[in-house]
Amino acid sequence: MNNKFEIKVCGINDEISMKTAVKCKVDYIGFVFYNSSPRNISFDSSRKLLQSRNKISRIVALTVNPNDNFLFEIKKIVKPDYIQLHGDENPYRCVDIKNKINVPIIKGINVKNRRDLIKSTTEFEDVCDILLLDAPSEALPGGNGKQFDWNLLKNYKSKKKWMLAGGLNIDNIEKAVDITKAPAIDISSGLEIRKGVKDPKLIKNFLIKCKNF
């Protein structure tokens, strides 16, 4: 991909979508290891999908408030390029995980208002490798298909790379990037035909759209 921003496709859990994402050379491919998510993937399934892994797309293992044993298992089986923490993990826990697991960390942050955004950025930007700015949680920690007020990100600055997430789709991505100037974006539900089921055609068309504006 030659687009002006990096793209993460999250919630990949089937072989066709995995091969599509790899073929399109997305920057990040996200596997969800969280039982309550409709996008949850087992270790056995992830092994099969990882057979299509390339050297371009980085693998992200998304977890929610994981314990150490689960993280060690992910590292051993998945060998992810990043661990995404999308629960209530505080900065101390992020440092603890990074020291123990020795894998770069993406931290999901709920964007409620500008004050909380700046506070969370200050707390996490020195202890995590990438910040993922998402809509406030509802039933699930992420992947709810809801967007927040993108204007909150006007002139947003962080020491670390950050990703825009929350309700992105082929129809609003150009506007979202225009407003926020996001250096990276994360999309999941916007590429599904129903909750938890990716559409390879949507993946391909979305990536073409991002490349051409």
MDAnalysis code that builds the backbone (N, CA, C; Angstrom):
import MDAnalysis as mda
import numpy as np

u = mda.Universe.empty(639, n_residues=213, atom_resindex=np.repeat(np.arange(213), 3), trajectory=True)
u.add_TopologyAttr("name", ["N", "CA", "C"] * 213)
u.add_TopologyAttr("resid", np.arange(1, 214))
u.add_TopologyAttr("resname", ["MET", "ASN", "ASN", "LYS", "PHE", "GLU", "ILE", "LYS", "VAL", "CYS", "GLY", "ILE", "ASN", "ASP", "GLU", "ILE", "SER", "MET", "LYS", "THR", "ALA", "VAL", "LYS", "CYS", "LYS", "VAL", "ASP", "TYR", "ILE", "GLY", "PHE", "VAL", "PHE", "TYR", "ASN", "SER", "SER", "PRO", "ARG", "ASN", "ILE", "SER", "PHE", "ASP", "SER", "SER", "ARG", "LYS", "LEU", "LEU", "GLN", "SER", "ARG", "ASN", "LYS", "ILE", "SER", "ARG", "ILE", "VAL", "ALA", "LEU", "THR", "VAL", "ASN", "PRO", "ASN", "ASP", "ASN", "PHE", "LEU", "PHE", "GLU", "ILE", "LYS", "LYS", "ILE", "VAL", "LYS", "PRO", "ASP", "TYR", "ILE", "GLN", "LEU", "HIS", "GLY", "ASP", "GLU", "ASN", "PRO", "TYR", "ARG", "CYS", "VAL", "ASP", "ILE", "LYS", "ASN", "LYS", "ILE", "ASN", "VAL", "PRO", "ILE", "ILE", "LYS", "GLY", "ILE", "ASN", "VAL", "LYS", "ASN", "ARG", "ARG", "ASP", "LEU", "ILE", "LYS", "SER", "THR", "THR", "GLU", "PHE", "GLU", "ASP", "VAL", "CYS", "ASP", "ILE", "LEU", "LEU", "LEU", "ASP", "ALA", "PRO", "SER", "GLU", "ALA", "LEU", "PRO", "GLY", "GLY", "ASN", "GLY", "LYS", "GLN", "PHE", "ASP", "TRP", "ASN", "LEU", "LEU", "LYS", "ASN", "TYR", "LYS", "SER", "LYS", "LYS", "LYS", "TRP", "MET", "LEU", "ALA", "GLY", "GLY", "LEU", "ASN", "ILE", "ASP", "ASN", "ILE", "GLU", "LYS", "ALA", "VAL", "ASP", "ILE", "THR", "LYS", "ALA", "PRO", "ALA", "ILE", "ASP", "ILE", "SER", "SER", "GLY", "LEU", "GLU", "ILE", "ARG", "LYS", "GLY", "VAL", "LYS", "ASP", "PRO", "LYS", "LEU", "ILE", "LYS", "ASN", "PHE", "LEU", "ILE", "LYS", "CYS", "LYS", "ASN", "PHE"])
u.atoms.positions = np.array([
    [0.842, -1.205, 0.000],
    [0.000, 0.000, 0.000],
    [0.876, 1.254, 0.000],
    [0.440, 2.243, -0.763],
    [1.179, 3.494, -0.840],
    [0.386, 4.665, -0.269],
    [-0.592, 4.355, 0.567],
    [-1.421, 5.409, 1.134],
    [-0.627, 6.266, 2.104],
    [-1.194, 7.398, 2.467],
    [-0.495, 8.366, 3.295],
    [-0.563, 8.021, 4.778],
    [-1.301, 7.006, 5.118],
    [-1.429, 6.601, 6.512],
    [-1.419, 5.080, 6.595],
    [-1.025, 4.557, 7.752],
    [-0.991, 3.107, 7.941],
    [-2.400, 2.580, 8.232],
    [-2.608, 1.333, 7.860],
    [-3.928, 0.719, 8.031],
    [-3.817, -0.568, 8.832],
    [-4.650, -0.663, 9.839],
    [-4.770, -1.890, 10.633],
    [-6.161, -2.461, 10.427],
    [-6.227, -3.695, 9.970],
    [-7.499, -4.403, 9.857],
    [-7.570, -5.358, 11.039],
    [-8.520, -5.122, 11.916],
    [-8.608, -5.899, 13.151],
    [-9.756, -6.905, 13.080],
    [-9.640, -7.962, 13.874],
    [-10.696, -8.959, 13.949],
    [-10.682, -9.960, 12.818],
    [-9.523, -10.163, 12.205],
    [-9.409, -11.189, 11.159],
    [-9.507, -12.564, 11.815],
    [-10.421, -13.394, 11.318],
    [-10.589, -14.712, 11.945],
    [-10.938, -15.820, 10.951],
    [-10.753, -15.551, 9.652],
    [-10.987, -16.599, 8.659],
    [-9.902, -16.538, 7.588],
    [-9.717, -17.640, 6.909],
    [-8.592, -17.786, 5.989],
    [-8.677, -16.848, 4.785],
    [-9.872, -16.679, 4.225],
    [-10.014, -15.833, 3.038],
    [-9.703, -14.374, 3.359],
    [-10.219, -13.897, 4.487],
    [-9.948, -12.512, 4.892],
    [-8.476, -12.310, 5.213],
    [-7.876, -13.318, 5.824],
    [-6.452, -13.242, 6.135],
    [-5.629, -13.134, 4.854],
    [-5.932, -13.984, 3.893],
    [-5.175, -13.965, 2.641],
    [-5.406, -12.666, 1.873],
    [-6.621, -12.128, 1.976],
    [-6.922, -10.855, 1.320],
    [-6.108, -9.731, 1.934],
    [-6.087, -9.682, 3.258],
    [-5.335, -8.639, 3.955],
    [-3.839, -8.734, 3.646],
    [-3.331, -9.956, 3.609],
    [-1.913, -10.166, 3.306],
    [-1.604, -9.757, 1.870],
    [-2.471, -10.180, 0.967],
    [-2.260, -9.853, -0.450],
    [-2.290, -8.337, -0.677],
    [-3.162, -7.650, 0.050],
    [-3.270, -6.191, -0.080],
    [-2.195, -5.449, 0.717],
    [-1.379, -6.219, 1.423],
    [-0.243, -5.662, 2.166],
    [-0.662, -4.605, 3.181],
    [-1.701, -4.921, 3.965],
    [-2.080, -4.001, 5.032],
    [-0.932, -3.919, 6.025],
    [-0.866, -2.820, 6.741],
    [0.269, -2.605, 7.645],
    [0.183, -3.446, 8.912],
    [-1.046, -3.641, 9.400],
    [-1.243, -4.421, 10.628],
    [-2.469, -5.321, 10.457],
    [-2.352, -6.555, 10.929],
    [-3.466, -7.502, 10.948],
    [-3.727, -7.866, 12.398],
    [-4.961, -7.617, 12.848],
    [-5.292, -7.851, 14.250],
    [-6.073, -9.128, 14.482],
    [-5.594, -9.946, 15.417],
    [-6.314, -11.121, 15.901],
    [-6.872, -10.788, 17.283],
    [-8.138, -11.128, 17.508],
    [-8.768, -10.847, 18.796],
    [-8.768, -12.099, 19.660],
    [-8.109, -12.007, 20.793],
    [-8.092, -13.106, 21.766],
    [-8.881, -12.654, 22.999],
    [-10.204, -12.673, 22.836],
    [-11.108, -12.211, 23.894],
    [-12.432, -12.942, 23.720],
    [-12.737, -13.832, 24.660],
    [-13.865, -14.752, 24.504],
    [-15.209, -14.069, 24.273],
    [-15.394, -12.884, 24.811],
    [-16.690, -12.210, 24.701],
    [-16.901, -11.523, 23.356],
    [-15.873, -11.491, 22.540],
    [-15.967, -10.813, 21.243],
    [-16.449, -11.769, 20.156],
    [-17.314, -11.286, 19.249],
    [-17.733, -12.116, 18.112],
    [-16.586, -12.373, 17.137],
    [-15.487, -11.661, 17.337],
    [-14.307, -11.821, 16.472],
    [-13.226, -12.673, 17.139],
    [-13.553, -13.235, 18.277],
    [-12.578, -14.035, 19.018],
    [-12.049, -15.183, 18.158],
    [-10.766, -15.437, 18.294],
    [-10.131, -16.509, 17.539],
    [-9.381, -17.430, 18.490],
    [-9.405, -18.709, 18.212],
    [-8.702, -19.676, 19.057],
    [-7.238, -19.741, 18.640],
    [-6.431, -20.304, 19.492],
    [-5.022, -20.469, 19.151],
    [-4.858, -21.413, 17.958],
    [-5.679, -22.448, 17.918],
    [-5.590, -23.392, 16.799],
    [-5.900, -22.692, 15.476],
    [-6.950, -21.876, 15.466],
    [-7.312, -21.150, 14.247],
    [-6.237, -20.144, 13.863],
    [-5.672, -19.488, 14.876],
    [-4.640, -18.492, 14.581],
    [-3.409, -19.156, 13.954],
    [-3.090, -20.361, 14.393],
    [-1.956, -21.088, 13.800],
    [-2.154, -21.281, 12.299],
    [-3.380, -21.644, 11.918],
    [-3.682, -21.874, 10.503],
    [-3.564, -20.580, 9.702],
    [-4.093, -19.493, 10.264],
    [-4.059, -18.217, 9.549],
    [-2.634, -17.695, 9.421],
    [-1.840, -17.949, 10.429],
    [-0.464, -17.454, 10.425],
    [0.410, -18.131, 9.373],
    [-0.077, -19.198, 8.791],
    [0.660, -19.844, 7.699],
    [0.726, -18.913, 6.483],
    [-0.194, -17.946, 6.432],
    [-0.211, -16.971, 5.327],
    [0.556, -15.699, 5.679],
    [1.132, -15.666, 6.835],
    [1.850, -14.470, 7.302],
    [2.956, -14.067, 6.314],
    [3.117, -12.755, 6.133],
    [4.214, -12.264, 5.296],
    [5.159, -11.402, 6.134],
    [6.114, -10.776, 5.488],
    [7.076, -9.954, 6.224],
    [6.704, -8.475, 6.210],
    [5.530, -8.170, 5.649],
    [5.096, -6.775, 5.537],
    [4.050, -6.426, 6.586],
    [3.013, -7.235, 6.659],
    [1.913, -6.979, 7.601],
    [2.299, -7.444, 9.002],
    [2.276, -6.514, 9.946],
    [2.611, -6.861, 11.324],
    [1.392, -7.452, 12.032],
    [1.621, -8.476, 12.810],
    [0.537, -9.164, 13.506],
    [0.335, -8.552, 14.889],
    [-0.917, -8.206, 15.167],
    [-1.281, -7.622, 16.457],
    [-2.219, -8.580, 17.181],
    [-1.874, -8.929, 18.411],
    [-2.727, -9.780, 19.235],
    [-3.469, -8.906, 20.237],
    [-4.783, -8.780, 20.034],
    [-5.597, -7.940, 20.914],
    [-6.087, -8.742, 22.107],
    [-5.914, -8.179, 23.290],
    [-6.365, -8.817, 24.522],
    [-7.056, -7.786, 25.403],
    [-7.815, -8.272, 26.379],
    [-8.524, -7.400, 27.309],
    [-8.221, -7.861, 28.733],
    [-7.498, -7.037, 29.461],
    [-7.118, -7.351, 30.846],
    [-6.521, -8.765, 30.969],
    [-5.531, -9.094, 30.159],
    [-4.972, -10.452, 30.166],
    [-4.084, -10.716, 31.377],
    [-4.043, -11.982, 31.796],
    [-3.085, -12.336, 32.834],
    [-1.768, -12.738, 32.173],
    [-0.732, -12.877, 32.968],
    [0.599, -13.148, 32.429],
    [0.673, -14.468, 31.665],
    [0.035, -15.506, 32.211],
    [0.112, -16.815, 31.555],
    [-0.487, -16.767, 30.152],
    [-1.596, -16.056, 30.012],
    [-2.241, -15.933, 28.703],
    [-1.331, -15.191, 27.730],
    [-0.680, -14.157, 28.208],
    [0.229, -13.387, 27.365],
    [1.443, -14.220, 26.930],
    [1.973, -14.996, 27.843],
    [3.103, -15.862, 27.479],
    [2.680, -16.894, 26.431],
    [1.441, -17.376, 26.551],
    [0.933, -18.343, 25.588],
    [0.782, -17.689, 24.210],
    [0.265, -16.456, 24.188],
    [0.145, -15.714, 22.932],
    [1.513, -15.521, 22.294],
    [2.473, -15.130, 23.104],
    [3.817, -14.891, 22.563],
    [4.398, -16.168, 21.971],
    [4.192, -17.275, 22.654],
    [4.752, -18.548, 22.198],
    [4.089, -19.034, 20.917],
    [2.768, -18.950, 20.847],
    [2.026, -19.526, 19.725],
    [1.922, -18.565, 18.538],
    [1.599, -17.299, 18.824],
    [1.320, -16.321, 17.761],
    [2.573, -15.586, 17.306],
    [3.477, -15.376, 18.252],
    [4.671, -14.567, 17.971],
    [4.283, -13.212, 17.357],
    [3.436, -12.461, 18.062],
    [2.941, -11.204, 17.498],
    [4.011, -10.117, 17.457],
    [3.820, -9.197, 16.536],
    [4.701, -8.030, 16.473],
    [4.301, -7.007, 17.524],
    [3.014, -7.035, 17.902],
    [2.489, -6.138, 18.932],
    [1.457, -6.867, 19.770],
    [1.386, -6.487, 21.044],
    [0.278, -6.862, 21.916],
    [-0.601, -5.627, 22.065],
    [-1.898, -5.770, 21.760],
    [-2.824, -4.651, 21.963],
    [-3.596, -4.864, 23.252],
    [-3.504, -3.903, 24.154],
    [-4.217, -3.950, 25.430],
    [-5.443, -3.069, 25.309],
    [-6.626, -3.684, 25.380],
    [-7.843, -2.918, 25.121],
    [-8.832, -3.002, 26.286],
    [-8.255, -3.133, 27.480],
    [-9.096, -3.193, 28.664],
    [-8.827, -2.029, 29.600],
    [-8.800, -2.329, 30.898],
    [-8.600, -1.297, 31.922],
    [-7.157, -1.236, 32.401],
    [-6.247, -1.734, 31.603],
    [-4.849, -1.755, 32.009],
    [-4.340, -0.332, 32.259],
    [-3.740, -0.121, 33.437],
    [-3.187, 1.209, 33.741],
    [-1.728, 1.269, 33.271],
    [-1.108, 2.436, 33.327],
    [0.270, 2.557, 32.842],
    [1.237, 1.592, 33.519],
    [1.044, 1.339, 34.822],
    [1.941, 0.431, 35.534],
    [1.831, -0.994, 34.995],
    [0.600, -1.403, 34.702],
    [0.396, -2.739, 34.147],
    [1.000, -2.830, 32.735],
    [0.889, -1.771, 31.969],
    [1.490, -1.755, 30.624],
    [3.003, -1.954, 30.701],
    [3.638, -1.256, 31.629],
    [5.088, -1.393, 31.815],
    [5.429, -2.807, 32.273],
    [4.615, -3.320, 33.192],
    [4.814, -4.672, 33.711],
    [4.750, -5.699, 32.587],
    [3.742, -5.577, 31.733],
    [3.575, -6.507, 30.617],
    [4.733, -6.383, 29.633],
    [5.106, -5.156, 29.323],
    [6.175, -4.941, 28.354],
    [7.496, -5.527, 28.853],
    [7.753, -5.381, 30.138],
    [8.991, -5.914, 30.720],
    [8.992, -7.438, 30.738],
    [7.840, -8.012, 31.023],
    [7.751, -9.474, 31.123],
    [7.699, -10.152, 29.749],
    [6.921, -9.570, 28.836],
    [6.670, -10.218, 27.549],
    [7.681, -9.796, 26.495],
    [8.203, -8.580, 26.640],
    [9.186, -8.046, 25.689],
    [8.625, -7.993, 24.263],
    [7.400, -7.487, 24.154],
    [6.737, -7.269, 22.867],
    [6.181, -5.846, 22.882],
    [6.319, -5.084, 21.796],
    [5.779, -3.718, 21.758],
    [4.280, -3.687, 22.069],
    [3.854, -2.598, 22.701],
    [2.484, -2.485, 23.200],
    [1.696, -1.419, 22.443],
    [0.463, -1.788, 22.044],
    [-0.529, -0.825, 21.566],
    [-1.570, -0.703, 22.665],
    [-1.856, 0.513, 23.102],
    [-2.849, 0.693, 24.174],
    [-4.093, 1.379, 23.637],
    [-5.235, 0.727, 23.825],
    [-6.516, 1.307, 23.438],
    [-6.975, 2.331, 24.460],
    [-7.354, 3.500, 23.984],
    [-7.805, 4.593, 24.845],
    [-9.177, 5.078, 24.376],
    [-10.124, 5.163, 25.302],
    [-11.445, 5.696, 24.978],
    [-11.400, 7.222, 24.945],
    [-11.891, 7.805, 23.858],
    [-11.891, 9.268, 23.732],
    [-13.271, 9.803, 24.076],
    [-13.381, 10.410, 25.260],
    [-14.657, 10.968, 25.717],
    [-14.710, 12.479, 25.513],
    [-13.623, 13.125, 25.857],
    [-13.533, 14.575, 25.696],
    [-12.057, 14.952, 25.598],
    [-11.800, 16.194, 25.290],
    [-10.423, 16.633, 25.057],
    [-9.574, 16.515, 26.326],
    [-10.142, 16.830, 27.457],
    [-9.386, 16.787, 28.713],
    [-8.931, 15.371, 29.032],
    [-9.844, 14.414, 28.920],
    [-9.487, 13.016, 29.187],
    [-8.484, 12.489, 28.162],
    [-8.625, 12.960, 26.929],
    [-7.701, 12.548, 25.870],
    [-6.277, 12.972, 26.203],
    [-6.112, 14.220, 26.592],
    [-4.773, 14.724, 26.926],
    [-4.227, 14.016, 28.162],
    [-5.078, 13.776, 29.144],
    [-4.669, 13.094, 30.370],
    [-4.192, 11.666, 30.055],
    [-4.976, 10.946, 29.264],
    [-4.609, 9.575, 28.912],
    [-3.347, 9.536, 28.065],
    [-3.216, 10.502, 27.160],
    [-2.014, 10.574, 26.338],
    [-0.784, 10.751, 27.209],
    [-0.867, 11.660, 28.158],
    [0.253, 11.918, 29.064],
    [0.612, 10.677, 29.868],
    [-0.414, 9.933, 30.281],
    [-0.184, 8.745, 31.109],
    [0.440, 7.594, 30.336],
    [0.033, 7.437, 29.068],
    [0.404, 6.227, 28.338],
    [1.474, 6.409, 27.268],
    [1.721, 7.624, 26.800],
    [2.615, 7.772, 25.649],
    [4.067, 7.398, 25.958],
    [4.464, 7.460, 27.214],
    [5.843, 7.100, 27.555],
    [6.025, 5.621, 27.858],
    [4.906, 4.893, 28.002],
    [5.013, 3.478, 28.390],
    [4.517, 2.523, 27.302],
    [3.890, 3.073, 26.254],
    [3.390, 2.247, 25.168],
    [4.015, 2.683, 23.846],
    [3.946, 1.820, 22.855],
    [4.588, 2.103, 21.572],
    [3.649, 2.778, 20.581],
    [2.368, 2.443, 20.666],
    [1.349, 3.061, 19.816],
    [0.097, 3.278, 20.665],
    [-0.555, 4.430, 20.492],
    [-1.830, 4.699, 21.154],
    [-2.947, 4.502, 20.139],
    [-4.000, 3.793, 20.530],
    [-5.141, 3.580, 19.656],
    [-6.332, 4.316, 20.247],
    [-6.790, 5.350, 19.560],
    [-7.849, 6.220, 20.067],
    [-9.191, 5.746, 19.536],
    [-10.049, 5.303, 20.442],
    [-11.287, 4.627, 20.074],
    [-12.487, 5.311, 20.724],
    [-13.676, 4.975, 20.236],
    [-14.909, 5.476, 20.845],
    [-15.088, 4.842, 22.222],
    [-15.762, 5.532, 23.154],
    [-15.993, 4.966, 24.483],
    [-16.663, 3.602, 24.410],
    [-16.292, 2.725, 25.329],
    [-16.795, 1.355, 25.326],
    [-18.287, 1.291, 25.594],
    [-18.903, 0.281, 24.967],
    [-20.300, -0.026, 25.250],
    [-20.345, -1.469, 25.752],
    [-20.945, -2.346, 24.966],
    [-21.017, -3.745, 25.391],
    [-19.643, -4.397, 25.334],
    [-18.842, -3.998, 24.344],
    [-17.505, -4.558, 24.163],
    [-16.464, -3.453, 24.290],
    [-15.234, -3.796, 24.661],
    [-14.180, -2.788, 24.770],
    [-13.862, -2.093, 23.450],
    [-14.172, -2.733, 22.323],
    [-13.913, -2.140, 21.014],
    [-14.695, -2.869, 19.953],
    [-14.623, -2.395, 18.714],
    [-15.326, -3.069, 17.627],
    [-16.823, -2.893, 17.668],
    [-17.282, -1.772, 18.267],
    [-18.713, -1.530, 18.381],
    [-19.307, -0.782, 17.196],
    [-18.456, -0.340, 16.284],
    [-18.958, 0.370, 15.120],
    [-19.426, 1.775, 15.413],
    [-19.031, 2.319, 16.548],
    [-19.432, 3.670, 16.940],
    [-18.248, 4.622, 16.802],
    [-18.509, 5.803, 16.292],
    [-17.450, 6.793, 16.178],
    [-17.601, 7.854, 17.256],
    [-16.517, 8.549, 17.554],
    [-16.587, 9.662, 18.498],
    [-16.412, 10.954, 17.713],
    [-16.400, 12.058, 18.418],
    [-16.275, 13.370, 17.769],
    [-14.837, 13.558, 17.288],
    [-14.623, 13.408, 15.993],
    [-13.273, 13.508, 15.442],
    [-12.657, 14.890, 15.642],
    [-13.505, 15.881, 15.844],
    [-12.978, 17.238, 16.057],
    [-12.139, 17.333, 17.330],
    [-12.317, 16.371, 18.233],
    [-11.508, 16.346, 19.447],
    [-10.034, 16.113, 19.127],
    [-9.763, 15.595, 17.941],
    [-8.392, 15.267, 17.558],
    [-7.739, 16.337, 16.679],
    [-8.422, 17.420, 16.473],
    [-7.800, 18.499, 15.699],
    [-6.577, 19.020, 16.451],
    [-5.461, 19.065, 15.764],
    [-4.192, 19.529, 16.348],
    [-3.698, 18.632, 17.485],
    [-4.167, 17.384, 17.514],
    [-3.723, 16.442, 18.540],
    [-2.260, 16.062, 18.317],
    [-1.517, 16.018, 19.397],
    [-0.101, 15.662, 19.326],
    [0.214, 14.591, 20.365],
    [1.098, 13.688, 19.983],
    [1.594, 12.692, 20.919],
    [3.039, 12.377, 20.566],
    [3.799, 11.983, 21.571],
    [5.188, 11.587, 21.330],
    [5.256, 10.300, 20.525],
    [4.190, 9.506, 20.609],
    [4.171, 8.207, 19.954],
    [3.184, 8.192, 18.782],
    [3.382, 7.237, 17.898],
    [2.428, 7.045, 16.807],
    [1.052, 6.758, 17.400],
    [0.009, 7.204, 16.730],
    [-1.341, 6.900, 17.201],
    [-2.229, 6.479, 16.036],
    [-3.251, 5.694, 16.379],
    [-4.212, 5.198, 15.397],
    [-5.600, 5.713, 15.722],
    [-6.356, 6.022, 14.691],
    [-7.761, 6.395, 14.848],
    [-8.623, 5.151, 14.672],
    [-9.535, 4.917, 15.607],
    [-10.437, 3.770, 15.537],
    [-11.851, 4.221, 15.901],
    [-12.812, 3.353, 15.637],
    [-14.177, 3.633, 16.046],
    [-15.099, 4.037, 14.912],
    [-15.866, 3.083, 14.394],
    [-16.899, 3.388, 13.416],
    [-16.412, 3.788, 12.037],
    [-15.190, 3.457, 11.709],
    [-14.669, 3.814, 10.390],
    [-15.215, 2.856, 9.322],
    [-15.460, 3.385, 8.126],
    [-15.918, 2.571, 7.009],
    [-15.524, 3.235, 5.700],
    [-15.861, 2.606, 4.595],
    [-15.439, 3.100, 3.293],
    [-16.044, 4.465, 2.962],
    [-17.181, 4.775, 3.574],
    [-17.871, 6.033, 3.276],
    [-17.345, 7.222, 4.076],
    [-16.791, 6.960, 5.259],
    [-16.373, 8.091, 6.104],
    [-14.873, 8.209, 6.310],
    [-14.100, 7.270, 5.756],
    [-12.671, 7.265, 6.045],
    [-11.965, 8.525, 5.541],
    [-12.350, 9.006, 4.376],
    [-11.681, 10.194, 3.836],
    [-11.935, 11.407, 4.732],
    [-13.171, 11.563, 5.188],
    [-13.510, 12.664, 6.081],
    [-12.778, 12.529, 7.414],
    [-12.719, 11.299, 7.933],
    [-12.068, 11.051, 9.220],
    [-10.596, 11.442, 9.191],
    [-9.912, 11.039, 8.131],
    [-8.486, 11.342, 8.018],
    [-8.263, 12.826, 7.738],
    [-9.169, 13.424, 6.978],
    [-9.054, 14.851, 6.676],
    [-9.161, 15.691, 7.946],
    [-10.081, 15.315, 8.833],
    [-10.291, 16.073, 10.077],
    [-9.169, 15.829, 11.083],
    [-8.798, 14.558, 11.252],
    [-7.875, 14.192, 12.340],
    [-6.409, 14.187, 11.944],
    [-6.155, 14.053, 10.641],
    [-4.780, 13.893, 10.147],
    [-4.108, 12.677, 10.790],
    [-4.890, 11.640, 11.001],
    [-4.381, 10.429, 11.662],
    [-3.247, 9.805, 10.857],
    [-2.137, 9.451, 11.515],
    [-1.032, 8.781, 10.833],
    [-1.305, 7.296, 10.609],
    [-2.325, 6.775, 11.293],
    [-2.691, 5.364, 11.158],
    [-4.159, 5.212, 11.545],
    [-4.826, 4.214, 10.958],
    [-6.232, 3.977, 11.304],
    [-6.438, 2.485, 11.563],
    [-7.485, 2.205, 12.339],
    [-7.835, 0.832, 12.695],
    [-9.301, 0.614, 12.318],
    [-9.568, -0.415, 11.547],
    [-10.941, -0.705, 11.136],
    [-11.269, -2.164, 11.396],
    [-12.509, -2.408, 11.845],
    [-12.940, -3.780, 12.097],
    [-14.377, -3.980, 11.626],
    [-15.354, -3.469, 12.384],
    [-16.761, -3.706, 12.047],
    [-17.143, -3.106, 10.703],
    [-16.433, -2.071, 10.264],
    [-16.732, -1.436, 8.982],
    [-16.418, -2.304, 7.784],
    [-15.780, -3.454, 8.021],
    [-15.441, -4.378, 6.933],
    [-16.191, -5.697, 7.070],
    [-17.339, -5.665, 7.777],
    [-18.075, -6.894, 8.051],
    [-19.451, -6.901, 7.400],
    [-19.895, -8.100, 6.992],
    [-21.244, -8.260, 6.463],
    [-22.227, -8.539, 7.607],
    [-21.718, -9.066, 8.690],
    [-22.449, -9.149, 9.953],
    [-21.403, -9.235, 11.060],
    [-21.822, -9.013, 12.266],
    [-20.877, -8.889, 13.370],
    [-19.958, -10.107, 13.464],
    [-18.658, -9.839, 13.335],
    [-17.670, -10.904, 13.464],
    [-17.317, -11.607, 12.167],
    [-17.975, -11.213, 11.060],
    [-17.728, -11.887, 9.774],
    [-17.243, -10.858, 8.751],
    [-15.961, -10.923, 8.428],
    [-15.368, -10.000, 7.468],
    [-15.793, -10.333, 6.027],
    [-15.846, -9.295, 5.200],
    [-16.138, -9.438, 3.786],
    [-14.861, -9.123, 3.006],
    [-14.241, -10.118, 2.376],
    [-12.994, -9.880, 1.642],
    [-13.124, -8.770, 0.594],
    [-14.290, -8.672, -0.053],
    [-14.481, -7.616, -1.053],
    [-14.447, -6.238, -0.403],
    [-15.052, -6.131, 0.766],
    [-15.026, -4.863, 1.495],
    [-13.603, -4.497, 1.898],
    [-12.852, -5.490, 2.332],
    [-11.451, -5.248, 2.702],
    [-10.695, -4.686, 1.504],
    [-10.822, -5.365, 0.383],
    [-10.103, -4.954, -0.824],
    [-10.543, -3.558, -1.272],
    [-11.844, -3.317, -1.322],
    [-12.363, -2.024, -1.777],
    [-11.976, -0.891, -0.836],
    [-11.962, -1.174, 0.452],
    [-11.588, -0.167, 1.435],
    [-10.124, 0.250, 1.234],
    [-9.272, -0.725, 1.019],
    [-7.854, -0.443, 0.835],
    [-7.602, 0.311, -0.466],
    [-8.359, -0.019, -1.493],
    [-8.244, 0.729, -2.755],
    [-8.661, 2.179, -2.542],
    [-9.751, 2.359, -1.802],
    [-10.247, 3.713, -1.512],
    [-9.179, 4.532, -0.767],
    [-8.559, 3.915, 0.225],
    [-7.548, 4.613, 1.027],
    [-6.327, 4.984, 0.195],
    [-6.039, 4.159, -0.774],
    [-4.862, 4.399, -1.610],
    [-5.096, 5.539, -2.587],
    [-6.357, 5.791, -2.916],
    [-6.664, 6.710, -4.006],
    [-7.201, 8.071, -3.582],
    [-7.090, 8.412, -2.318],
    [-7.480, 9.796, -1.973],
    [-6.363, 10.504, -1.235],
])
